[in-house]
Amino acid sequence: MKLSASGNYSEGGAGRYVVRPHDLLWCAEQSVGADAPAWANPLIARGGPFVVRRAPRASDCLPVGVRGLARHQRFAMTIAADQVMKTVTPEQCAARIERPTAKRRQAIPALDALPALAATLDSRRLCWGVTGAVGYELATDEASCHAASDIDVLIRLPQRLTRRDAAGVVASLAMLPVRCDIQMETPLGGVALADWAAGNDNVLVKSDQGPFLCADPWVRSVAHERASRSAAG
């Protein structure tokens, strides 16, 4: 399968896999730059995993981030697309919710709440995945979460979700014993589900070209075109 680094990551294509924000990537061994913090050096050198971030991208490189154990330990960099050896998507992380041990689930409420989260989203036939610290731990089996961790959820929505249905999802997940930060992945970029459910005239869209406000994240707008031109210029 051909790896595609450029273009609209929300649009697939025959015979290619488009790397998307929140995907985890493992690469060949990487050179550590002089600007990399000391805590990130071992992870960079061994080739990841890296988290794909939202930023302008070229045909031959990808914007990624390095995660440390502490919340403030984040480092932005780029990697060559042809160096990617393995990818794990948020949906693949969600398929691993049974992997944490009973002892680990008892210590981390976010991990313990995953089956209930899955039941809620699956009952609504949504295409969803897990990102953030919880997704990272599910993908790597490394202890990345702590007792106060939230669950970061991504829901793929190529077609419009009504505001009423969005509010229903928000209300259902609010019943869980841990906080869920839910992001819709729309054709234009990421949108907080709670913002869409609230009925605001405009919502903030996070795209590769930068953030912008729009009324409908399923329809290309003047704001989106302006953000694209700004990133290109």
Buried (B, 14 or more C-beta within 10 A) or exposed (E): EEBBBBEBBBEEEEEEBBBBBBBBBBBEEBEBEEEBEEEBBEBBEEBBBBBBBBBBBEEEBBBBBBBBEEEEEBBEBBBEBEBBEEBBBBBBBBBBBEBBEEEBBEBBBBBBBBEBBBEBBEEEEBBBBBBBBBBBBBBBEEEBBEEEBBBBBBBBBEEBBEEEBBBBBBEBBEEBEBBBBBBBBBBBBBBBBBBBBEEEEBBBBBBBBBEBBBEBBBEEBEBBEEBBEEBEE
